Amino acid sequence: MVSFDRDEDGFKEHFKCIPWLAVPFDVELNRKLSEIYGINRIPSFVSLASDEISIEEDLIGLIEDYGSQAFPFTWKRREELRAIDDAKRQGGNLEQLLAHEGRNYVLSRDGRKIPVSELVGKTVGLYFGAYWCPPSRAFTAQLIETYNELVTTGDGCFEIILVSTDRDLIEFNTNLGNMPWLAIPYEDRTRQDLCRIFNIKGIPALVIIGEDGKTISMDGKGMISLYGAKAFPFTERRIAEIEAGLKKEGDALPQQVKDIKHHHELKLDMAKAYVCDCCKRQGRFWAFSCQVCDYDLHPGCVQKTE
């Protein structure tokens, strides 16, 4: 350690907390070392034991991302680790992606250990979310509806794995307790690894892994938000089929109608979700909507005027 504490007493208190060595507290020496190694912020980490000392990025970030796997902290090692991440992201081996040293299972909400091998051959959604995040809780409700529909009708060919970004174990347990699917254990580093591998910058997020173990989509959330269980198995081809079917359905409907239940003209509109003002049931996709007031009808509920 090269201390940047304010004084020697602070250095001594700091030194008690670390298991490694330190140079004696000396402001002038610290300044010289900072100049030699170009230190302009703390914490910083410089490796002296290698002939490949120079890495453009701060080694602190490399250690935060990879832990002890970053050793010996060289450019070559960084590129090796990134190549491993790329291979896992491209997929093909679900067990390599989800298992970790000493752990070959995921957890159910009742604490059972489910072998990762039982997930091989299924379409798997990696759900990145947290209980503290309101958008995550809102999407969880929609995802549960989709999940239950697929589990009921899909012969067990779909599974979701929670990759928690909760702040502590209590939040994680509360979060998982509201979900019908599985989870990476909270104390497992694989949670952080998966966030890095799939470059997760915001939550909620849903990554879809296909039956062959390869990544199908990084936007499972968008697919389910738009199409629900109809999007399964979440491939580009399936989305294209849905959109083609919706276009055909829309082409067969009139662009505008006059309904006897409403005094304004209604225009054909595409809506992600709405509640029909006639039957009071929720609708999706095509609706006849009033451009003047908040009024929507299912196409099947329209009663045209003569």
C-alpha positions in Angstrom: 0.0 0.0 0.0 1.1 3.5 -0.8 -1.0 5.6 1.6 -2.8 8.8 0.7 -4.1 9.2 4.3 -4.1 12.7 5.7 -1.6 11.9 8.5 0.3 9.0 10.1 -2.4 8.2 12.6 -4.9 7.8 9.7 -2.3 5.6 7.9 -1.9 3.4 11.0 -5.7 2.9 11.3 -6.0 2.1 7.6 -3.0 -0.3 7.8 -4.8 -2.3 10.5 -7.6 -3.2 8.0 -5.5 -4.7 5.2 -3.6 -8.0 5.0 -0.7 -6.9 2.8 2.4 -4.7 3.1 2.9 -1.0 3.0 5.6 1.6 2.4 6.2 3.8 5.5 4.0 6.9 5.6 6.0 9.6 3.8 4.3 12.4 1.9 7.3 13.1 -0.3 7.8 9.5 -1.2 4.2 9.1 -2.1 4.3 12.1 -4.3 7.4 10.7 -6.2 5.7 7.3 -6.7 2.6 9.0 -8.0 4.6 10.9 -10.6 6.5 7.8 -11.6 3.4 5.7 -12.2 1.1 8.5 -13.4 -1.4 8.2 -10.5 -4.1 10.8 -10.8 -6.9 9.2 -8.7 -7.4 6.7 -5.9 -7.9 3.9 -5.5 -5.3 2.9 -8.2 -3.5 -0.4 -8.6 -0.1 -0.9 -10.5 1.4 -4.3 -11.1 5.2 -4.4 -10.8 5.8 -8.1 -11.0 5.2 -8.5 -14.7 7.0 -7.6 -17.9 3.6 -6.5 -19.3 3.0 -3.7 -16.9 1.1 -1.3 -19.1 -2.7 -1.6 -19.3 -4.5 1.5 -20.5 -7.5 1.0 -18.3 -7.2 1.2 -14.5 -6.4 -2.2 -13.0 -8.9 -1.5 -10.3 -11.7 -2.0 -12.8 -10.1 -5.3 -14.0 -10.0 -6.6 -10.4 -13.6 -5.4 -9.7 -14.8 -7.3 -12.8 -12.8 -10.5 -12.5 -11.4 -10.8 -8.9 -8.5 -13.1 -8.5 -9.0 -14.3 -12.1 -7.4 -11.0 -13.2 -4.0 -12.2 -12.0 -1.3 -11.5 -13.2 -3.0 -8.2 -14.2 -1.5 -8.0 -17.7 -2.9 -6.8 -21.0 -2.7 -10.4 -22.2 -4.7 -11.7 -19.3 -7.3 -9.0 -19.8 -7.8 -10.0 -23.4 -8.0 -13.7 -22.4 -10.8 -12.9 -19.9 -12.7 -10.8 -22.5 -12.5 -13.7 -25.0 -13.9 -16.0 -22.3 -16.8 -13.5 -21.8 -17.4 -13.3 -25.5 -17.6 -17.1 -25.8 -20.1 -17.3 -22.9 -22.2 -14.5 -24.4 -22.3 -16.2 -27.8 -23.4 -19.3 -25.9 -23.7 -23.0 -26.6 -22.9 -24.2 -23.1 -25.6 -23.4 -20.5 -23.8 -25.2 -17.7 -20.6 -23.2 -18.3 -22.6 -20.0 -18.3 -24.7 -20.6 -15.1 -22.6 -22.9 -12.9 -19.6 -21.8 -10.8 -16.8 -23.3 -8.9 -18.4 -25.7 -6.4 -21.9 -24.9 -7.5 -23.8 -26.7 -10.3 -27.3 -25.7 -9.4 -29.7 -22.8 -9.2 -32.2 -22.1 -6.4 -36.0 -22.4 -6.3 -37.9 -20.0 -4.1 -38.5 -22.7 -1.5 -34.7 -23.3 -1.3 -34.4 -26.4 -3.4 -31.2 -26.9 -5.4 -32.1 -27.5 -9.1 -29.2 -28.9 -11.2 -28.3 -26.6 -14.1 -28.1 -29.8 -16.2 -31.9 -30.0 -15.9 -32.2 -26.7 -17.8 -30.2 -27.9 -20.8 -32.4 -28.0 -23.9 -34.9 -25.4 -22.6 -35.4 -21.8 -23.6 -34.1 -19.8 -20.6 -34.6 -16.2 -19.7 -32.0 -14.5 -17.6 -34.0 -11.9 -15.6 -31.9 -9.0 -14.3 -33.9 -7.2 -11.6 -34.2 -6.0 -8.0 -37.0 -5.6 -5.5 -35.9 -2.0 -4.7 -36.6 -1.0 -8.3 -40.2 0.0 -9.1 -39.9 -0.7 -12.9 -38.6 -4.2 -12.0 -41.5 -4.9 -9.8 -43.9 -3.7 -12.5 -42.3 -5.9 -15.2 -42.1 -8.9 -12.8 -45.9 -8.9 -12.7 -46.1 -9.0 -16.5 -43.4 -11.6 -16.7 -45.1 -13.9 -14.1 -48.3 -13.8 -16.3 -46.3 -14.8 -19.4 -44.3 -17.4 -17.5 -47.3 -19.1 -16.0 -49.0 -19.2 -19.4 -45.9 -20.8 -21.0 -45.4 -23.3 -18.2 -49.0 -24.4 -18.4 -49.0 -24.8 -22.2 -45.4 -25.4 -23.1 -44.5 -28.8 -21.7 -41.8 -27.3 -19.4 -39.7 -26.0 -22.3 -39.2 -22.5 -20.8 -37.5 -21.4 -17.6 -36.5 -18.1 -16.0 -33.4 -17.5 -13.8 -33.3 -14.4 -11.6 -30.0 -12.6 -11.7 -30.5 -10.4 -8.7 -29.2 -6.9 -8.3 -30.8 -6.5 -4.9 -28.9 -4.6 -2.2 -28.8 -7.4 0.4 -29.9 -11.0 1.1 -33.1 -9.9 2.8 -34.2 -8.0 -0.4 -33.2 -11.0 -2.5 -35.3 -13.4 -0.5 -38.3 -11.1 -0.6 -37.9 -10.7 -4.4 -37.5 -14.4 -5.1 -40.4 -15.2 -2.7 -42.7 -13.3 -5.1 -41.5 -15.2 -8.2 -42.4 -18.7 -9.5 -39.0 -19.3 -11.2 -35.4 -20.0 -10.2 -32.4 -17.8 -9.2 -28.6 -17.6 -9.0 -27.7 -17.8 -5.3 -27.3 -14.3 -3.9 -23.8 -14.9 -2.5 -22.5 -16.2 -5.8 -20.2 -14.1 -7.9 -21.9 -15.4 -11.0 -24.5 -12.6 -10.6 -21.9 -10.0 -11.2 -20.3 -12.1 -14.0 -23.5 -12.3 -15.9 -24.1 -8.6 -15.6 -20.7 -8.0 -17.1 -20.9 -10.7 -19.8 -24.2 -9.3 -21.1 -23.2 -5.7 -20.5 -26.3 -5.0 -18.4 -26.5 -1.2 -17.8 -30.1 -0.9 -16.5 -32.8 -3.0 -15.0 -35.2 -4.7 -15.6 -33.5 -6.6 -18.4 -34.3 -10.0 -19.9 -31.7 -12.0 -21.9 -33.1 -15.0 -23.8 -31.0 -18.1 -24.2 -32.2 -20.6 -26.8 -32.6 -24.4 -26.6 -29.1 -24.8 -28.1 -27.6 -22.7 -25.3 -26.9 -19.7 -27.6 -28.1 -16.2 -27.0 -31.2 -15.4 -29.0 -32.0 -11.9 -27.8 -30.9 -9.2 -25.4 -34.4 -7.6 -25.5 -36.6 -10.2 -24.0 -38.3 -7.5 -22.0 -39.3 -5.6 -25.1 -40.7 -8.8 -26.7 -42.8 -9.7 -23.6 -43.9 -6.1 -23.1 -45.3 -6.1 -26.6 -46.5 -9.6 -27.3 -46.5 -11.6 -24.0 -46.4 -15.4 -24.3 -47.2 -15.1 -28.0 -43.5 -14.1 -28.5 -42.2 -17.6 -27.5 -39.7 -18.9 -28.4 -38.5 -15.2 -28.8 -36.7 -15.6 -32.1 -36.5 -13.0 -34.8 -38.6 -15.3 -37.0 -41.3 -15.6 -34.4 -41.5 -11.8 -34.0 -41.7 -11.4 -37.8 -44.6 -13.9 -37.9 -46.5 -12.0 -35.2 -46.0 -8.6 -36.9 -47.0 -10.1 -40.3 -50.1 -11.5 -38.7 -51.0 -8.2 -37.0 -50.5 -6.3 -40.3 -52.8 -8.7 -42.1 -55.4 -8.3 -39.3 -55.1 -4.5 -39.5 -55.4 -4.4 -43.3 -58.7 -6.3 -42.9 -60.1 -3.6 -40.6 -61.6 -0.2 -41.6 -59.4 2.7 -40.9 -62.2 4.6 -39.1 -65.7 3.8 -37.9 -68.7 5.6 -36.4 -70.0 3.6 -33.4 -73.5 4.0 -32.0 -72.2 4.0 -28.5 -69.9 7.1 -29.0 -70.5 10.5 -30.5 -67.0 11.0 -32.0 -65.4 9.2 -35.0 -63.1 6.3 -34.0 -59.9 5.6 -35.8 -58.0 2.3 -36.1 -54.9 2.4 -33.8 -52.2 0.1 -32.6 -52.1 0.0 -28.8 -49.7 -2.0 -26.5 -52.5 -2.4 -24.0 -55.8 -0.8 -23.3 -59.2 -1.4 -21.6 -62.2 -1.6 -23.9 -64.8 1.0 -22.8 -67.6 -1.4 -23.9 -66.8 -4.8 -22.5 -64.3 -3.5 -19.9 -61.8 -6.3 -20.8 -58.2 -5.6 -21.5 -57.2 -5.4 -25.1 -53.9 -5.5 -27.0 -52.8 -4.4 -30.5 -55.6 -3.2 -32.6 -58.2 -0.8 -31.2 -60.6 1.8 -32.4 -59.7 4.9 -30.5 -61.2 8.4 -30.2 -58.8 11.2 -31.0 -60.8 13.7 -29.0 -61.4 11.8 -25.7 -60.1 8.8 -23.9 -62.3 6.1 -25.5 -61.2 2.7 -26.9 -63.1 -0.2 -28.4 -62.1 -3.8 -29.2 -62.7 -4.2 -33.0 -65.2 -6.9 -32.0 -67.2 -4.5 -29.9 -67.8 -1.9 -32.6 -71.5 -1.4 -33.5 -71.5 0.7 -36.7 -74.1 3.4 -37.3 -76.3 3.0 -40.3 
